[in-house]
Amino acid sequence: MDIAMIAAMGEANELGANNELLWHLPDDFAWFVKHTKGKPVVMGRKTMESLGRPLKNRLNIVLSRSVVKAEGFVGAASWDEAFLLAKNWLEEKLELAVAAESGLNAVVGDGVGNDVSGVNTSVAMVNTDENGDWIARKNEIMVIGGGEIYKQAMDFANRLYITQVNACFTDADTHFPAIGNAWKPVFVKPHGKDDKHAYSFEFQVFEK
Ligand SMILES: NC(=O)c1ccc[n+]([C@@H]2O[C@H](COP(=O)([O-])OP(=O)(O)OC[C@H]3O[C@@H](n4cnc5c(N)ncnc54)[C@H](OP(=O)(O)O)[C@@H]3O)[C@@H](O)[C@H]2O)c1
């Protein structure tokens, strides 16, 4: 099972300020929905508060050392607890999907890029569809922030979905950790600035 982080950040790894995002980029939101829909998402308590309500069609797991009472969110006091909740939910969902689509050769267990022996066979830019878009994975736990949570998950995540926003945000108070050399870029797609997007940005995927 893959553990992926998904984040949008500025040129200095800025993530947010005053518990809010720093931009409004509709196509980045669509990318986020595409790659989190139908999956368990793991977030920190502050990100839950920033969202305000649970994300639809996803298991919303919240890491907190206190009891989480917000409707539509499931609390976890540790990463182990969060991953257990996520795995059980995802496995049940994938089993149901396989049963419903009997005969379909569903991608279960390996995602793309890992053979059954666990050897990573990813090659840059081969994991794309006919439109040149990154193929959505089914078998992923998605870590969706914020800064504290990304920092901790850097040690055990094996995929990063980064939206690199081409601007600096000096008022930011939360940052994404440095992406070290162990991470290899496997996908990149630029997006221009236009009347709906105040900044240009780039969708990137890294794996290790
Ligand atoms: N740009 C993006 O893609 C993006 C994505 C998400 C969030 N954000 C931004 O990031 C900011 C929030 O990030 P943040 O770093 O302040 O907070 P956060 O990471 O969302 O949440 C931190 C909280 O998570 C809980 N926690 C952390 N580690 C834990 C552990 N190992 N076990 C149990 N609980 C744990 C603690 O909650 P308790 O205090 O309740 O114990 C802690 O206070 C906001 O500005 C938000 O808008 C940006």
The ligand as an SDF file (V2000), in Angstrom:
LIG
                    3D

 48 52  0  0  0  0  0  0  0  0999 V2000
   -0.7590   24.1630    0.8480 N   0  0  0  0  0  0  0  0  0  0  0  0
   -1.2110   22.9650    1.1820 C   0  0  0  0  0  0  0  0  0  0  0  0
   -1.2030   22.0300    0.3760 O   0  0  0  0  0  0  0  0  0  0  0  0
   -1.7330   22.7440    2.5660 C   0  0  0  0  0  0  0  0  0  0  0  0
   -2.3160   21.5140    2.9070 C   0  0  0  0  0  0  0  0  0  0  0  0
   -2.7850   21.3400    4.2150 C   0  0  0  0  0  0  0  0  0  0  0  0
   -2.6730   22.3660    5.1280 C   0  0  0  0  0  0  0  0  0  0  0  0
   -2.1060   23.5390    4.7490 N   0  0  0  0  0  0  0  0  0  0  0  0
   -1.9490   24.6480    5.6970 C   0  0  0  0  0  0  0  0  0  0  0  0
   -1.1220   24.1840    6.7760 O   0  0  0  0  0  0  0  0  0  0  0  0
   -1.4710   24.9060    7.9510 C   0  0  0  0  0  0  0  0  0  0  0  0
   -1.7470   23.9140    9.0770 C   0  0  0  0  0  0  0  0  0  0  0  0
   -0.5650   23.1510    9.3220 O   0  0  0  0  0  0  0  0  0  0  0  0
    0.0780   23.0420   10.7960 P   0  0  0  0  0  0  0  0  0  0  0  0
    1.4560   22.5270   10.6630 O   0  0  0  0  0  0  0  0  0  0  0  0
   -0.1400   24.3250   11.4990 O   0  0  0  0  0  0  0  0  0  0  0  0
   -0.8890   21.9780   11.5290 O   0  0  0  0  0  0  0  0  0  0  0  0
   -1.3250   20.4710   11.1260 P   0  0  0  0  0  0  0  0  0  0  0  0
   -0.1260   19.7210   10.6820 O   0  0  0  0  0  0  0  0  0  0  0  0
   -2.5060   20.5250   10.2370 O   0  0  0  0  0  0  0  0  0  0  0  0
   -1.8600   19.9260   12.5320 O   0  0  0  0  0  0  0  0  0  0  0  0
   -1.0120   19.8480   13.6520 C   0  0  0  0  0  0  0  0  0  0  0  0
   -1.7290   19.0930   14.7420 C   0  0  0  0  0  0  0  0  0  0  0  0
   -1.8050   17.7100   14.4020 O   0  0  0  0  0  0  0  0  0  0  0  0
   -1.7520   16.9260   15.5830 C   0  0  0  0  0  0  0  0  0  0  0  0
   -0.5900   16.0180   15.4940 N   0  0  0  0  0  0  0  0  0  0  0  0
    0.6180   16.2760   14.8990 C   0  0  0  0  0  0  0  0  0  0  0  0
    1.3970   15.1940   14.9550 N   0  0  0  0  0  0  0  0  0  0  0  0
    0.6930   14.2350   15.5960 C   0  0  0  0  0  0  0  0  0  0  0  0
    0.9810   12.8960   15.9770 C   0  0  0  0  0  0  0  0  0  0  0  0
    2.1410   12.2940   15.6440 N   0  0  0  0  0  0  0  0  0  0  0  0
    0.0360   12.1860   16.6400 N   0  0  0  0  0  0  0  0  0  0  0  0
   -1.1600   12.7590   16.9360 C   0  0  0  0  0  0  0  0  0  0  0  0
   -1.4890   14.0240   16.6150 N   0  0  0  0  0  0  0  0  0  0  0  0
   -0.5680   14.7550   15.9490 C   0  0  0  0  0  0  0  0  0  0  0  0
   -1.6610   17.8790   16.7390 C   0  0  0  0  0  0  0  0  0  0  0  0
   -3.0070   18.1340   17.1100 O   0  0  0  0  0  0  0  0  0  0  0  0
   -3.4710   18.3790   18.6470 P   0  0  0  0  0  0  0  0  0  0  0  0
   -2.8890   19.7310   18.9850 O   0  0  0  0  0  0  0  0  0  0  0  0
   -4.9720   18.3860   18.5740 O   0  0  0  0  0  0  0  0  0  0  0  0
   -2.8960   17.2610   19.4530 O   0  0  0  0  0  0  0  0  0  0  0  0
   -1.0510   19.1090   16.0980 C   0  0  0  0  0  0  0  0  0  0  0  0
   -1.3270   20.3190   16.7920 O   0  0  0  0  0  0  0  0  0  0  0  0
   -2.6690   25.7750    7.5670 C   0  0  0  0  0  0  0  0  0  0  0  0
   -2.2160   27.0690    7.2250 O   0  0  0  0  0  0  0  0  0  0  0  0
   -3.2240   25.1050    6.3400 C   0  0  0  0  0  0  0  0  0  0  0  0
   -3.9430   25.9970    5.5190 O   0  0  0  0  0  0  0  0  0  0  0  0
   -1.6420   23.7560    3.4910 C   0  0  0  0  0  0  0  0  0  0  0  0
  1  2  1  0
  2  3  2  0
  2  4  1  0
  4  5  1  0
  4 48  2  0
  5  6  2  0
  6  7  1  0
  7  8  2  0
  8  9  1  0
  8 48  1  0
  9 10  1  0
  9 46  1  0
 10 11  1  0
 11 12  1  0
 11 44  1  0
 12 13  1  0
 13 14  1  0
 14 15  2  0
 14 16  1  0
 14 17  1  0
 17 18  1  0
 18 19  2  0
 18 20  1  0
 18 21  1  0
 21 22  1  0
 22 23  1  0
 23 24  1  0
 23 42  1  0
 24 25  1  0
 25 26  1  0
 25 36  1  0
 26 27  1  0
 26 35  1  0
 27 28  2  0
 28 29  1  0
 29 30  1  0
 29 35  2  0
 30 31  1  0
 30 32  2  0
 32 33  1  0
 33 34  2  0
 34 35  1  0
 36 37  1  0
 36 42  1  0
 37 38  1  0
 38 39  2  0
 38 40  1  0
 38 41  1  0
 42 43  1  0
 44 45  1  0
 44 46  1  0
 46 47  1  0
M  CHG  2   8   1  16  -1
M  END
$$$$
